[in-house]
Amino acid sequence: VMQSGSLDRVEEVFGNAVLTISGCIRGLFVAAPNHDLICSDYSSIEAVVTAVLSGEQWRIDAFNRKEDIYLVSAGRITGRTMDEYLQYHKETGDKHPDRQKIGKPAELGLGFGGWLMAWRQFDKSDNFSDEEVKENIKAWREASPAIVEMWGGQLRGKPWNPDRFELFGLEGMAIAAVQNPGTMYTYRYISYGVKDDVLYCRLPSGRYLTYHKPRLAPIIKWDQPQLQLSYEGWNSNPKMGAMGWQRIETYGGRLMENVVQAVARDIMAYANN
């Protein structure tokens, strides 16, 4: 069907052509004749990049010690120590249940501001009630203040009980850049600036992410007046609304996801040169 070169034919058979093509790209990489295709990857690269960009030192230390981040994270939520987890493994030959029940959904679902549905995406069991999951998420965030700070926002204090308005972290810097075109705003290794109606995000590599026609709109969130940042882009994720060129809303956690994935890409691209 692809070899027909017909967009109409592709959409007739598969529906959305962009999703179809993106789903096939990986399989299109093949070795040349008499050559081998060798694939490599970095272990937990997004988690490592998140830790380093945010400066969450206990996570960086855990990776340097080559510890299982799922177990380390579970321990930060439950209060159990690595010694307890290692003793369990020594006695049973199995990894502690906290790894899969708590550490894995926490690490895979919460790094970019995820809440209840993000946890459930990686834990569809009935291990925990919704309220118990929320407590786990709160404990994870309390244990990772540097990551939460990097997401940023517009209100200091607990969202449901803020004490002052302040732009901080990635969300704050992006909003400030939209409010003041021509000025760059930086949080740790990441900078935002607006030029010619484009919001640019400068990565540590010097490469830029671009958000076209950025806009701010007043909203009420947590019973407080705030600003909603949006931009025009191509939406390929049906969970985020209609497919195609759309105005897309974003926030600190999603900006963090964009940055982390982009930095991880730069590291892997550099390694392959």
C-alpha positions as CSV (number, residue, x, y, z in Angstrom):
1,V,0.0,0.0,0.0
2,M,2.8,2.4,0.9
3,Q,4.7,1.6,-2.3
4,S,1.7,2.7,-4.3
5,G,2.6,6.3,-3.5
6,S,-1.1,7.1,-3.2
7,L,-2.2,9.2,-0.2
8,D,-5.8,8.3,-1.0
9,R,-5.0,4.6,-1.0
10,V,-3.1,4.8,2.3
11,E,-5.9,6.7,4.0
12,E,-8.5,4.3,2.6
13,V,-6.7,1.3,4.1
14,F,-5.2,2.7,7.3
15,G,-6.9,6.0,8.1
16,N,-4.6,8.8,9.3
17,A,-1.6,8.8,7.0
18,V,0.7,10.6,9.4
19,L,0.1,8.1,12.2
20,T,0.6,5.3,9.7
21,I,3.9,6.6,8.4
22,S,5.3,7.3,11.8
23,G,4.3,3.8,12.9
24,C,6.3,2.3,10.0
25,I,9.4,4.4,10.2
26,R,11.3,2.1,12.6
27,G,10.8,-0.9,10.3
28,L,12.2,1.0,7.4
29,F,15.7,1.1,8.8
30,V,17.5,-2.0,7.3
31,A,21.1,-2.9,6.8
32,A,22.8,-2.5,3.5
33,P,23.8,-5.7,1.7
34,N,26.6,-7.5,3.5
35,H,26.2,-5.3,6.5
36,D,24.7,-5.8,10.0
37,L,22.2,-3.5,11.6
38,I,23.3,-2.9,15.2
39,C,20.9,-1.2,17.7
40,S,21.8,0.2,21.1
41,D,20.1,2.2,23.7
42,Y,20.7,3.9,27.0
43,S,19.1,2.5,30.2
44,S,16.5,4.8,31.8
45,I,17.7,7.7,29.7
46,E,14.7,9.9,30.3
47,A,14.9,9.3,34.0
48,V,18.6,10.2,34.0
49,V,18.1,13.3,31.9
50,T,15.2,14.4,34.2
51,A,17.4,14.0,37.2
52,V,20.4,15.8,35.8
53,L,18.4,18.7,34.2
54,S,16.5,19.3,37.4
55,G,19.5,18.7,39.8
56,E,17.6,16.0,41.8
57,Q,20.8,14.8,43.5
58,W,19.6,11.7,45.2
59,R,18.5,10.4,41.9
60,I,21.8,11.2,40.3
61,D,23.6,9.4,43.1
62,A,21.3,6.4,42.7
63,F,22.2,6.2,39.0
64,N,25.9,6.6,39.7
65,R,25.6,3.7,42.1
66,K,23.8,1.7,39.4
67,E,20.9,1.1,41.7
68,D,17.4,0.0,40.4
69,I,15.6,3.4,40.2
70,Y,12.2,1.6,40.5
71,L,13.2,0.3,43.9
72,V,14.9,3.5,45.0
73,S,11.8,5.4,44.1
74,A,9.5,3.0,45.8
75,G,11.6,3.4,48.9
76,R,11.2,7.1,48.8
77,I,7.4,6.6,48.7
78,T,7.0,3.8,51.3
79,G,9.9,4.7,53.6
80,R,11.6,1.3,53.1
81,T,15.4,1.2,52.6
82,M,17.4,-0.3,49.8
83,D,18.8,-2.7,52.4
84,E,15.3,-4.0,53.1
85,Y,14.7,-4.5,49.4
86,L,18.1,-6.2,48.9
87,Q,17.5,-8.5,51.9
88,Y,14.1,-9.5,50.4
89,H,15.8,-10.4,47.2
90,K,18.5,-12.4,49.0
91,E,15.9,-14.4,51.0
92,T,13.4,-15.0,48.2
93,G,15.3,-14.7,44.9
94,D,12.7,-12.2,43.7
95,K,12.6,-8.5,43.6
96,H,10.3,-6.8,46.1
97,P,6.7,-6.3,45.0
98,D,7.1,-2.6,45.6
99,R,9.2,-2.4,42.5
100,Q,6.3,-3.3,40.1
101,K,3.4,-2.0,42.3
102,I,4.8,1.4,43.3
103,G,8.2,2.2,41.8
104,K,7.5,1.4,38.2
105,P,4.2,3.3,37.8
106,A,5.7,6.2,39.7
107,E,8.8,6.5,37.6
108,L,7.1,5.9,34.3
109,G,4.0,8.1,35.0
110,L,4.9,10.9,37.3
111,G,8.1,12.6,35.9
112,F,6.2,15.1,33.8
113,G,3.5,16.2,36.2
114,G,1.3,13.2,35.9
115,W,-1.6,12.7,38.3
116,L,-4.1,9.8,38.8
117,M,-4.6,8.9,35.2
118,A,-0.9,8.9,34.5
119,W,-0.4,6.4,37.4
120,R,-3.2,4.2,36.1
121,Q,-1.7,4.1,32.7
122,F,1.1,2.0,34.1
123,D,-0.9,0.3,36.8
124,K,-4.3,-1.0,35.8
125,S,-4.6,-3.3,38.8
126,D,-6.6,-2.8,41.9
127,N,-3.5,-2.7,44.1
128,F,-4.5,0.8,45.3
129,S,-7.6,2.9,45.6
130,D,-7.7,6.3,43.9
131,E,-7.0,8.0,47.2
132,E,-4.1,5.7,47.9
133,V,-2.6,6.4,44.5
134,K,-2.9,10.1,45.2
135,E,-1.0,9.7,48.4
136,N,1.7,7.8,46.6
137,I,1.9,10.6,44.0
138,K,2.2,13.3,46.7
139,A,4.9,11.3,48.4
140,W,6.8,11.0,45.1
141,R,6.6,14.7,44.6
142,E,7.7,15.5,48.1
143,A,10.7,13.2,47.5
144,S,11.6,15.0,44.2
145,P,11.2,18.7,44.9
146,A,13.8,19.7,42.3
147,I,11.8,18.0,39.5
148,V,8.6,19.6,40.7
149,E,10.4,22.9,40.8
150,M,11.6,22.5,37.2
151,W,8.0,21.8,36.0
152,G,7.4,25.3,37.4
153,G,4.1,27.1,37.6
154,Q,2.5,30.4,38.6
155,L,1.5,29.9,42.2
156,R,3.8,29.2,45.2
157,G,2.7,26.9,47.9
158,K,0.3,24.0,47.6
159,P,-1.9,24.4,44.5
160,W,-5.0,24.2,46.5
161,N,-3.6,26.6,49.1
162,P,-1.3,29.0,47.4
163,D,0.5,31.8,49.3
164,R,1.6,34.0,46.3
165,F,1.7,34.5,42.6
166,E,5.1,33.8,41.0
167,L,6.4,32.6,37.6
168,F,9.0,29.9,38.2
169,G,10.5,26.9,36.5
170,L,9.9,26.0,32.8
171,E,6.3,27.1,32.8
172,G,7.1,30.4,34.4
173,M,10.0,31.1,32.0
174,A,7.9,30.2,29.0
175,I,5.1,32.5,30.1
176,A,7.5,35.3,30.9
177,A,9.0,35.0,27.4
178,V,5.6,35.3,25.8
179,Q,4.8,38.4,27.9
180,N,8.2,40.0,27.0
181,P,9.2,39.2,23.4
182,G,12.9,39.7,22.7
183,T,14.0,38.8,26.2
184,M,15.4,35.3,27.1
185,Y,14.4,33.7,30.3
186,T,16.5,30.8,31.7
187,Y,15.9,28.0,34.3
188,R,19.0,25.9,34.8
189,Y,20.1,24.7,31.4
190,I,16.9,25.7,29.5
191,S,16.1,29.1,28.0
192,Y,12.9,30.5,26.4
193,G,12.5,33.6,24.2
194,V,10.0,34.9,21.6
195,K,10.9,36.2,18.2
196,D,8.6,36.8,15.2
197,D,5.7,35.2,17.0
198,V,7.6,32.0,17.7
199,L,8.4,30.8,21.2
200,Y,11.9,29.3,21.1
201,C,13.2,26.8,23.7
202,R,17.0,26.6,23.7
203,L,18.4,23.2,24.7
204,P,21.9,22.6,26.3
205,S,23.1,21.4,22.9
206,G,22.2,24.8,21.4
207,R,19.3,23.3,19.4
208,Y,15.9,24.9,19.5
209,L,12.4,23.6,20.0
210,T,9.8,25.9,18.4
211,Y,6.2,26.7,19.5
212,H,4.4,28.7,16.8
213,K,2.1,31.6,17.6
214,P,2.3,31.3,21.4
215,R,-0.7,32.8,23.2
216,L,-1.7,33.4,26.9
217,A,-5.3,33.2,28.0
218,P,-6.8,33.9,31.4
219,I,-8.2,30.9,33.2
220,I,-9.3,29.9,36.7
221,K,-7.4,27.0,38.1
222,W,-7.5,25.8,41.7
223,D,-9.9,28.7,42.2
224,Q,-7.1,31.1,41.3
225,P,-6.7,33.3,38.2
226,Q,-3.8,32.0,36.1
227,L,-2.6,32.0,32.5
228,Q,-3.0,29.2,30.0
229,L,-0.1,28.9,27.5
230,S,-1.0,27.5,24.0
231,Y,0.6,27.4,20.6
232,E,-0.2,26.2,17.1
233,G,1.3,22.8,16.1
234,W,0.6,19.4,14.5
235,N,-1.3,17.2,16.9
236,S,-0.6,13.5,16.3
237,N,-1.9,12.3,19.7
238,P,-5.7,11.6,19.7
239,K,-5.7,11.9,23.5
240,M,-4.9,15.6,23.1
241,G,-7.8,16.4,20.8
242,A,-8.4,16.6,17.1
243,M,-5.7,15.3,14.8
244,G,-3.8,17.7,12.6
245,W,-2.8,21.4,12.9
246,Q,-4.4,22.7,16.1
247,R,-4.0,25.2,18.9
248,I,-2.5,23.1,21.6
249,E,-2.5,23.9,25.3
250,T,0.7,23.2,27.3
251,Y,2.0,23.5,30.9
252,G,5.1,22.9,33.0
253,G,4.9,19.1,33.0
254,R,4.5,18.9,29.2
255,L,7.2,21.4,28.6
256,M,9.5,19.2,30.8
257,E,8.6,16.2,28.7
258,N,9.4,18.1,25.5
259,V,12.8,19.2,26.9
260,V,13.8,15.8,28.4
261,Q,12.9,13.9,25.3
262,A,14.8,16.4,23.1
263,V,17.9,16.3,25.3
264,A,17.8,12.5,25.3
265,R,17.6,12.6,21.5
266,D,20.6,15.0,21.4
267,I,22.7,12.7,23.6
268,M,21.8,9.6,21.5
269,A,22.5,11.5,18.2
270,Y,25.8,12.6,19.5
271,A,26.8,9.1,20.6
272,N,26.0,7.8,17.1
273,N,28.2,10.3,15.3
